[in-house]
Amino acid sequence: MFSRENRKNKIEKKIGLRVWFYILCSLFFSFSSFAQCAMCRAALSSEGNKAKAAAVNDGIVYLMVIPYLLVGAIGYAVYRMRKNKSK
């Protein structure tokens, strides 16, 4: 029979592989997003504001990415602390 530690290691490896699989999929199969709030869309929908509309879209995406990076960095730091603690 498998020992409790051996079973735990197998489960952790499976979870780790799934996490890496999801990360790789999200990197290689990203979708472009062109989202705006209703007020920004109404203000920038005229013909002459194409460059400004693109800049606003880029700014929105930039502001959206920062929290995800912070949460990922904190999650990675917690993971490393727990990994070092278990040794």
Backbone bond lengths (Angstrom), bond angles and torsions (degrees), N, CA, C in turn:
res aa  C-N    CA-C-N  psi(-1)  N-CA   C-N-CA  omega(-1)  CA-C   N-CA-C  phi
1 M - - - 1.454 - - 1.522 110.04 -
2 F 1.307 113.70 158.76 1.453 119.63 179.02 1.516 110.16 -82.58
3 S 1.297 114.73 141.46 1.451 118.26 176.16 1.532 108.75 -77.79
4 R 1.298 115.02 165.14 1.462 120.81 -177.97 1.534 110.63 -63.22
5 E 1.335 117.44 -40.45 1.463 121.08 -179.83 1.524 110.85 -67.15
6 N 1.324 117.07 -39.87 1.457 120.99 179.58 1.526 110.13 -63.30
7 R 1.326 116.92 -42.71 1.456 121.59 178.38 1.534 110.65 -64.28
8 K 1.334 116.01 -41.19 1.462 120.89 179.71 1.526 110.40 -64.12
9 N 1.325 117.59 -40.94 1.468 121.19 178.83 1.522 111.40 -64.11
10 K 1.325 117.26 -39.99 1.463 120.44 178.67 1.520 111.02 -64.32
11 I 1.327 116.66 -40.99 1.461 120.70 179.09 1.520 110.49 -65.15
12 E 1.343 116.81 -43.05 1.465 120.49 178.75 1.516 111.30 -63.16
13 K 1.328 118.07 -38.32 1.462 121.02 178.34 1.526 110.80 -65.21
14 K 1.333 116.89 -41.96 1.463 120.36 178.62 1.520 110.89 -62.56
15 I 1.320 116.34 -43.70 1.461 120.13 179.43 1.521 110.12 -64.67
16 G 1.326 116.75 -42.18 1.457 120.71 178.76 1.517 112.01 -61.84
17 L 1.333 116.86 -41.07 1.462 120.24 178.44 1.527 110.79 -65.47
18 R 1.316 117.28 -39.09 1.466 120.33 178.45 1.519 110.95 -64.56
19 V 1.323 116.59 -41.94 1.463 120.10 179.71 1.515 109.93 -62.13
20 W 1.323 118.30 -46.18 1.460 120.63 179.37 1.519 111.52 -64.69
21 F 1.324 117.23 -36.14 1.464 121.09 177.50 1.528 110.13 -62.40
22 Y 1.325 117.46 -46.12 1.465 120.81 179.52 1.522 111.65 -65.50
23 I 1.316 117.59 -38.03 1.469 120.92 178.01 1.524 110.04 -63.88
24 L 1.327 116.89 -46.71 1.463 119.94 179.75 1.521 111.53 -63.40
25 C 1.322 116.81 -41.52 1.466 119.57 178.41 1.521 110.85 -63.25
26 S 1.317 117.43 -40.84 1.460 119.19 -179.15 1.521 111.66 -69.52
27 L 1.332 118.30 -27.72 1.455 120.63 177.70 1.524 112.04 -76.50
28 F 1.323 117.12 -40.94 1.453 120.53 -174.75 1.523 113.79 -87.89
29 F 1.317 117.26 -23.33 1.459 120.65 -177.32 1.518 110.65 -120.01
30 S 1.312 115.63 54.71 1.459 118.96 -179.88 1.523 109.83 -84.39
31 F 1.300 115.28 150.64 1.444 121.84 178.69 1.523 108.64 -109.88
32 S 1.306 116.18 139.29 1.460 118.34 177.60 1.525 108.44 -78.69
33 S 1.295 115.29 140.82 1.463 119.18 -179.24 1.517 109.01 -120.69
34 F 1.284 115.52 133.91 1.449 122.16 179.33 1.525 108.04 -124.08
35 A 1.304 115.73 63.53 1.452 120.79 -176.28 1.518 110.09 -98.55
36 Q 1.303 114.70 143.87 1.453 121.79 174.75 1.518 107.89 -142.00
37 C 1.320 114.83 156.13 1.457 117.50 171.54 1.529 107.71 -74.36
38 A 1.316 116.76 162.87 1.460 121.20 -176.25 1.527 111.75 -62.41
39 M 1.312 117.88 -37.79 1.464 121.24 -179.46 1.535 110.68 -66.60
40 C 1.311 117.15 -43.61 1.471 120.33 179.63 1.521 110.34 -65.68
41 R 1.311 116.63 -41.04 1.458 121.00 -179.79 1.528 110.91 -62.23
42 A 1.327 116.49 -43.30 1.466 119.99 179.90 1.525 111.15 -66.68
43 A 1.316 117.59 -38.58 1.459 120.82 -178.02 1.524 112.06 -72.51
44 L 1.325 118.09 -28.14 1.464 121.00 -173.66 1.526 113.93 -110.31
45 S 1.317 117.79 11.71 1.461 119.37 -174.33 1.522 113.94 -83.68
46 S 1.297 119.14 -5.24 1.462 119.69 179.98 1.524 110.21 -72.74
47 E 1.309 116.74 164.06 1.463 122.91 -174.91 1.533 113.60 -64.66
48 G 1.321 118.06 -36.14 1.456 120.76 -173.65 1.514 114.97 -78.91
49 N 1.316 118.69 -7.11 1.462 121.81 -174.62 1.530 113.14 -105.32
50 K 1.306 117.97 31.83 1.477 120.05 -178.07 1.523 111.76 -62.87
51 A 1.327 117.60 -43.85 1.468 120.39 -178.66 1.530 110.56 -68.02
52 K 1.318 116.62 -39.38 1.465 119.73 178.74 1.525 110.69 -67.12
53 A 1.327 117.02 -38.92 1.462 120.31 179.07 1.525 110.84 -63.50
54 A 1.330 116.98 -41.12 1.466 120.51 177.90 1.524 110.55 -65.25
55 A 1.329 116.83 -38.83 1.464 120.17 178.99 1.528 110.99 -66.10
56 V 1.327 117.10 -39.69 1.473 120.20 177.86 1.528 109.92 -64.98
57 N 1.322 117.56 -42.21 1.470 120.58 177.57 1.525 111.18 -60.15
58 D 1.319 116.80 -44.37 1.463 120.13 178.94 1.529 111.09 -63.45
59 G 1.316 117.00 -39.23 1.465 120.97 178.28 1.514 112.06 -64.28
60 I 1.320 116.72 -39.58 1.466 120.74 178.98 1.525 110.37 -64.73
61 V 1.322 116.51 -44.65 1.467 120.40 178.85 1.523 110.55 -63.59
62 Y 1.315 117.47 -41.17 1.468 121.90 178.49 1.530 110.39 -60.90
63 L 1.318 116.93 -46.05 1.462 120.22 179.46 1.527 112.16 -67.07
64 M 1.319 117.40 -27.00 1.454 121.38 179.63 1.532 111.20 -76.41
65 V 1.320 118.36 -31.98 1.464 122.28 -174.58 1.529 112.10 -75.05
66 I 1.315 118.00 -35.31 1.458 121.81 -174.03 1.538 112.65 -57.08
67 P 1.341 120.64 -48.28 1.475 118.42 178.64 1.525 113.50 -60.82
68 Y 1.338 117.41 -36.06 1.460 119.64 178.39 1.526 111.42 -65.44
69 L 1.310 116.74 -39.65 1.462 119.75 177.17 1.530 111.64 -65.02
70 L 1.322 116.82 -40.76 1.464 120.05 178.89 1.526 111.39 -64.28
71 V 1.319 116.92 -45.20 1.472 120.22 179.14 1.524 110.07 -63.76
72 G 1.321 117.59 -39.78 1.462 120.73 177.57 1.521 112.24 -63.47
73 A 1.327 116.80 -41.83 1.466 120.48 179.46 1.526 111.02 -65.99
74 I 1.311 117.02 -41.26 1.469 120.58 178.08 1.521 110.05 -65.68
75 G 1.326 116.72 -42.41 1.469 120.43 177.68 1.515 112.17 -61.34
76 Y 1.325 116.93 -40.91 1.455 120.69 178.44 1.526 111.20 -66.29
77 A 1.333 116.97 -39.55 1.464 120.55 178.63 1.530 110.61 -63.97
78 V 1.321 117.11 -42.21 1.468 120.68 177.89 1.525 109.92 -64.28
79 Y 1.330 117.03 -41.77 1.462 121.14 178.56 1.528 111.04 -59.37
80 R 1.334 116.69 -45.17 1.469 119.71 -179.85 1.518 111.67 -66.01
81 M 1.336 117.05 -39.01 1.467 119.68 178.52 1.523 110.65 -63.54
82 R 1.341 116.36 -42.69 1.468 119.04 179.82 1.525 111.27 -68.33
83 K 1.313 117.03 -35.94 1.469 120.99 179.64 1.523 109.99 -66.57
84 N 1.342 117.19 -43.57 1.455 120.44 179.22 1.520 111.84 -68.88
85 K 1.317 116.91 -32.23 1.458 121.51 -179.93 1.529 111.51 -68.60
86 S 1.350 116.82 -33.29 1.458 120.55 -177.32 1.527 112.76 -75.76
87 K 1.328 117.94 -16.00 1.471 120.41 -178.63 1.493 112.67 -75.87
